[in-house]
Amino acid sequence: MALTDIKTSIQNENILVITINRSEVHNALRTNTLKEIASVLENCTDEIRCVILTGGQKVFAAGADINELDEKGALESIQDIRTSYWEAIKEFKKPIIASVNGFCLGGGCELAMHCDIIIAGDNAQFGQPEINLGIMPGAGGTQRLTKALGKSNAMLALLTGEFINAKSAQKMNLISEVVPVETTMIRSMEIANKIVKKSPLAASAIKSAVLNSYESGLSASLKYEKIIFSGILSSADKNEGIKAFKEKRKPKFKGQ
């Protein structure tokens, strides 16, 4: 499909970079933006082992498209096709790194929280300011923010609509690292390059097990982990990893 809201590139053969490309509206997420992101992820080839999602150095995404929100009522929201796009992003099996600079607000913050690792420039600002518009987050913001920050901090952010700077976001466990803004993509690429050298089967299994812990109790999550772990033991990647360790060389994983 022809892309209008995002740009894509492949780096080092195995890393897909998706850049939101709506700078004229501060990368506001309209339906087509999410559609394009979901479509690109759903059509990833096996060669892609990690994805970096960014908005550039100035802004990640300042929120949802206000014009679309203005047209929505209850029925339109329930039937909204955007739900399927959010679900496609959530269900993507490979690691996604959010490389965040500038505003990461509303739907933008929800999009970053759909990713697995968040690397932020020191100019980043996070928040769910929907309450200022008389509404609330509708793409997982109340749930994911609470799991990341805890009840009290999430309530503070959601009920006041105040922004959270990068250093505070790291202290609150919302993000992984804070780096100088000009090195955000460099650091994200460093992490991606480490990930793509690991077993893609193991990476996918780890992501699945961690995300499962968000939706299940400890006992159920431990059982799920055991099932996934047992499946990995029959893989060629597992055999290659142990063989390489014994032979004191770097493994060559094929995702099999």
N, C-alpha and C positions, 0 to 999 in steps of 0.2 A: 504494500500500500504506500501511496505517496504521503510523506510526513510533513505536516505544516507546523505543529506545536512543539516538536522535539527534534533533536539531531542525534544521530548515532555514529559511533566509530568503534572499530575493533583495535585494541592495543595488545601488542605482544602475542597475537594469535588467539589467546584464550580469555581476554578481558573485554567485555562489552561496556562501553561508556554511553550512557543516555543523558543528554543535556536538555533540560526544559528550555524552550526557545521562544518565550513570549515576553521579552524584556520591556516592551512598550506598556505592559500591564503588570509589571513586577512578577512575571511568571505565574499569574493567577491560573488556577486549575479549572478549566472548563471541561465539559464532558468529553470533548474531542481529545484533550490532553491526556486524560486518563485512558481513553480508548486506545490511543497510540502507544502509551507505555505498556498497557496490558497486552496489546497485539504483538509488540516487539518481544516481550518476555515469553509469550506463548509460542513464538516461532523461533526461539533460540535453538541453534544447532548444538549437537553434543560437544563440539569443540569449545564452546563457551563454558567456562568453569566458574566465573565470577562476574558480577555486574557492579558498576559504579553509577550511581544516580546523582546528578548534580544540577545546579541551576546557573553555575558560573561563579565569578568572584563577588558579584554585587548582591545577589539575592537568590535564595533557594526557591521559595514560592511563598508569596505574601498572603495566600489564602485561596478560597474558592472564588469563582467568578461571580461577582455581586449581581450582574445582570441576569444570570441564570437563576440565582437564588430568589431574586425579586419576582420571578415568574412562577415559582413553585408553591403549591399548596399541599395539603396532607395527602391527597390521592396521588398527586404527581410524585411526591416523595416515596410513597410506598411502592409505586410502580417504576421507580427510577432505574434506568439501565446502568447508571453509575455503580450500583451495588455489585453488579457482575464484574465490573472492571476492578473494583477494590478487591473482590474475592480472587480474581486472577493474579493480582499482585501478591496477595497474602499466600496463595497456594504455590507460588513459584518455588521450585525445589533447590535452586542454587543460591549461594550466598549473595546478598546485596549489601553494598556499602553506600550509605548516604554521605556525600561530600557536601557539607553545608556551609555556606557563607551568607551573611546578611540575614534578612527576614526569613523566618521559617515558622509561619503562623497559620492558624486555622487548619484548612485542608493540607497546607504545606507541612505543618508539624505532624499531622496524621500520616502523611505520605512518608516522612522520615521515620516515623515509628513503625511503619510497615517493613522497613529495612532491618537488616540484622546487626549492622554496626553503624554507628554515627560518628563521623569525624567532623569536627566543627572548627572553622576559623575563629579567631578571637573577636571578630566583628559580628558573630552570629547572635541572633535574638530569637528565642523560641516562645511559643505561647498559643493559647486557645482563646482568642478574644471574642468569640461568637456572642457572648453575653452582651457585648456592647451594641449588637444589632438586634437584641431582643430574642435571640435564638440560642441554641446550644450546639456543641459538636455532634455531627451525625455520621462520621466515618470511623468510629472507634476511639475518638479523642478522650471521652470520659473514662473509658475502660483501660486503654493502654497507658494513659498518663497516670492513672491511679496505681497501676502495677509497677510503673517505673518510679514514681515519686513517693508513693504511700498516700494514704487518705488525706492527711492534713495538708500536705504541700499541694496535692492535686486540687483539693477544694479551694485553697488560696489562689492558685493560678486560674482555675475555671470560674470562680465566682467574682473575681476582681477583673479578669481579663488582662492582667498585667503581664508584661514580657519577662522572660528569664534570660539573663545573659549567659554566654557560653561557659564561663567559669562556674557560675551557680548551677547550670544544667549538669555539668560534670560532677559536682559535689552531690547533686541529687540523684545521680545514676541515670539520668536521661540520655547522656551521650558517653562515648568511650574516651575521646581525647579532644583537647583543645590545642590548636597549633596556630602559628602566624597565618594570616589570611592568604598570603601569597604561596604558602606551602600546603594548603588544604588538599589540593588534588595530588600533589607529590606524595604526601603521606598516605592518602587513600590508595594510590597506585602501589606504594610499597607493600601495604597490607594485602592488596589484591594479588600481587606477584607472589607473595608467600602462600596464599590460599591455593592458587592454581597449580602449585607444585605438589600439593597434597592429593590424596586419593579423592576423586570427585564423589565416589560412592560413600566414603566416610564423611565427607563434608555435608552431603545431602542428608545422611542419617543423623548426624549431630544436629543439624538445623531442625529436622523433624522432631527429634526428641526434646530439644529445648522448647520449641514452640508448643509441643504437646503439654509441657508442664504448666503453661499458661491457662490451659483449659481443663486440666484434670487434677485430682488430688494426688498427694505424694505416692500413695500405694499404687494407684492406677498408672501413674507416670513411670514408676520403677518397673512395673510389669511390661509397659510399652518399650522402655529402654532395653530390657532383656531380650525382647523379641527382635528388635532392630539389631542389637549387638550380635545375636545368634546368626542372623542372616548375613551379616558382614563376614563372619568367620568362614563362609563358604566361597568368598570372592577371590578372584585372581589378584586383586589389589592387595588383599591381606597376605597372600602367599609371597607376592613380590616385596611387600614391605618388610616382612620377617627375613626373607632371603637377603635383601639388600643390607639389613641391619647386621646379619651374621657375616656378610662379606665386606662389611665396612665401606659401603658405597652408597650413593644417593639413589633412592628408588625411582623407577620409571612407571608411574601409575597410568593405567589406560581406562579406568572407569569400568572395569569388568569384574 
